[in-house]
Amino acid sequence: METGRPTADCSGPVAQPGNSEGPGGIRHMKVFFDTSAFVKRYVEEPGTEKVLEICDKADQLVLCVICLPEMISTLNRLVREGRLQNDEYRKLRDLVLEEIEDAEICFLTPEVVAQTIKCLESNVLRAMDALHLGCALVVEPDLFVSSDRRQLEAARRAGLKVMEA
């Protein structure tokens, strides 16, 4: 399993136009990553190249507050499965902790909970997948990225621009 620091950077101005315009007319792209896609930034899996490409184009990264615990859970599962060594785990954990300091974190608010409930009532979703989607609907990203097809379909129906990773 290949792991390590990705070459892509999710900060800085966007070379290609996004949907929102910032100071001085510079276009920006705000990208919301579900954990299923964000983990591919750190662990080589199908979709990693696409995630890194999106990070190259994004200047604002948005994550749900549950993304970090889900990431740690995923990395620990990889250790238990023997796909990741303990020293690799510690390096990746520290890298994730360092890099998400620059991300916008969407916290649980009454508005997020209300959106999450609407998502659960109108789609076949697991609660945590609906929570990511509820956050995304509140923060209104230019792009919602996930590896979960049901979640992507629900996001598309809710009016978000989506990309599968």
Stockholm file with secondary structure:
# STOCKHOLM 1.0

chainA/1-165         METGRPTADCSGPVAQPGNSEGPGGIRHMKVFFDTSAFVKRYVEEPGTEKVLEICDKADQLVLCVICLPEMISTLNRLVREGRLQNDEYRKLRDLVLEEIEDAEICFLTPEVVAQTIKCLESNVLRAMDALHLGCALVVEPDLFVSSDRRQLEAARRAGLKVMEA
#=GR chainA/1-165 SS CCBSCCSCCSCSCCSSCCSEECGGGCEECEEEECHHHHGGGTBCCTTHHHHHHHHHHCSEEEEETTHHHHHHHHHHHHHHTTSSCHHHHHHHHHHHHHHGGGSEEECCCHHHHHHHHHHHHHSCCCHHHHHHHHHHHHHCCSEEEESCHHHHHHHHHTTCCEEEC
#=GC SS_cons         CCBSCCSCCSCSCCSSCCSEECGGGCEECEEEECHHHHGGGTBCCTTHHHHHHHHHHCSEEEEETTHHHHHHHHHHHHHHTTSSCHHHHHHHHHHHHHHGGGSEEECCCHHHHHHHHHHHHHSCCCHHHHHHHHHHHHHCCSEEEESCHHHHHHHHHTTCCEEEC
//
